[in-house]
Amino acid sequence: MDGTQTEFSIMVPGKPQQKGSKTGFIVKKKDGTQRAIVNESNKHAKGYQQLVRMYAAKEFDGDPIQGPVHVMLRFQYSRPKNHFYTGKRADTLRDDAPEWKTSTPDVDKLTRTVLDALSGVVFRDDAQVCSLDAIKTYRPGKEGDRTFIAVIEMTQLRDDNDGLDAYDDVPDEVEDTNRSV
């Protein structure tokens, strides 16, 4: 082995945070020059990104993966109180409680936060991510928030026949079905 892992997974406790929009403005210095200041709209994003990076650095052995990678992310949130019955059944999940978290934060912005945190630790750059699965759900019961992260080198997936063969059936060119009448 060349000192590089080909598979990696961690569980990061805590509420997943999204990288939101950035706001920028120009500040004039005393000497008359100007510089741009850029602020992240979510003040918790940086701390969450550092937490993910810390867990990844602690668990990942070796040099960052150099080739293409497949990333799987599961963002899990605690359920709000209204997902449970009240009174004696306060620990019982309501029958109509949703499985999926369809409110903010957006899954693509959560993904961006995690991929940026893993860059330079698990893989060189997030541009190496060629395949991505990301879901956002509620935890069963009253467990706390967490993020599950798995990274697999794409060549490892092909070698293990782990399901990417389904992509082989997708045609390189798609027939134009939008013909004008």
KAFENRA-V458596 format. One record per pair of residues at least 24 apart in sequence whose ideal C-beta (glycine too) atoms are under 7 Angstrom apart, sorted by the first residue. I is the first residue (numbers start at 0). GAP is how many residues later the second one is. D is the distance in Angstrom with one decimal. If there is no record, write none. Layout:
i=[I:I]
gap=[GAP:GAP]
d=[D:D]
//
This chain:
i=[2:2:3:3:3:3:4:4:4:5:5:5:6:6:7:7:7:7:8:8:9:9:9:9:10:10:11:11:11:11:11:11:12:12:13:13:13:13:14:15:15:15:15:15:16:16:16:16:16:17:17:17:17:17:17:17:18:18:18:18:18:19:19:44:47:48:48:48:51:51:52:52:55:55:55:55:56:59:59:63:63:63:63:63:64:64:64:65:66:66:66:66:67:67:67:68:68:68:68:68:68:68:68:69:69:69:69:69:70:70:70:70:71:71:72:72:72:72:72:73:73:73:74:74:74:74:75:75:75:75:76:76:76:76:77:77:77:77:78:78:78:92:97:98:98:99:99:100:100:100:106:106:109:113:113:117:121:122:129]
gap=[59:60:58:59:61:62:55:56:57:146:147:150:145:149:52:114:142:143:140:141:45:46:49:139:135:137:39:40:43:134:135:137:131:133:34:37:131:132:130:32:59:94:129:131:25:27:28:31:96:24:27:87:88:91:92:95:26:90:93:94:97:25:89:68:65:64:67:68:62:65:64:68:61:62:65:66:64:61:62:56:57:58:59:60:57:58:88:58:61:86:87:88:60:62:86:54:59:60:61:82:83:84:85:60:61:82:84:87:44:58:61:80:61:78:38:41:61:74:76:61:63:74:32:35:61:72:61:63:69:70:24:61:62:68:61:65:66:67:59:60:63:48:40:38:39:36:37:35:36:37:27:29:26:33:35:33:29:28:24]
d=[4.4:5.4:4.8:5.0:5.9:7.0:6.3:5.8:5.4:7.0:4.2:4.4:5.1:6.2:5.4:5.6:6.9:4.6:6.5:4.0:5.1:6.2:5.1:5.3:5.8:5.4:6.1:5.3:4.9:6.4:4.5:6.7:6.8:5.2:6.7:6.0:5.9:7.0:4.1:6.7:4.3:5.2:6.5:5.0:6.0:4.6:4.8:3.6:6.2:6.0:6.5:3.7:6.2:3.6:5.0:6.0:5.0:5.5:4.9:4.5:7.0:6.7:6.4:5.8:6.3:5.4:6.2:4.5:5.6:3.8:4.4:6.0:6.7:5.6:4.7:5.5:5.2:6.0:5.2:6.4:6.4:6.1:5.2:4.9:6.4:4.5:5.4:6.2:7.0:5.6:6.5:6.1:5.7:4.2:4.1:5.3:5.3:5.7:6.8:5.4:6.7:5.8:6.1:7.0:4.0:4.9:5.7:5.7:7.0:5.3:5.2:5.3:4.7:4.3:6.0:5.9:4.2:6.8:5.9:5.5:6.9:4.1:6.9:5.2:4.6:5.5:5.6:4.8:6.5:5.2:5.2:5.5:6.7:5.4:6.1:6.9:5.6:5.3:4.8:6.6:6.8:6.9:6.9:6.1:6.5:7.0:5.7:4.8:6.0:5.5:5.2:4.7:6.9:6.8:6.2:6.9:5.2:6.7:5.8]
//
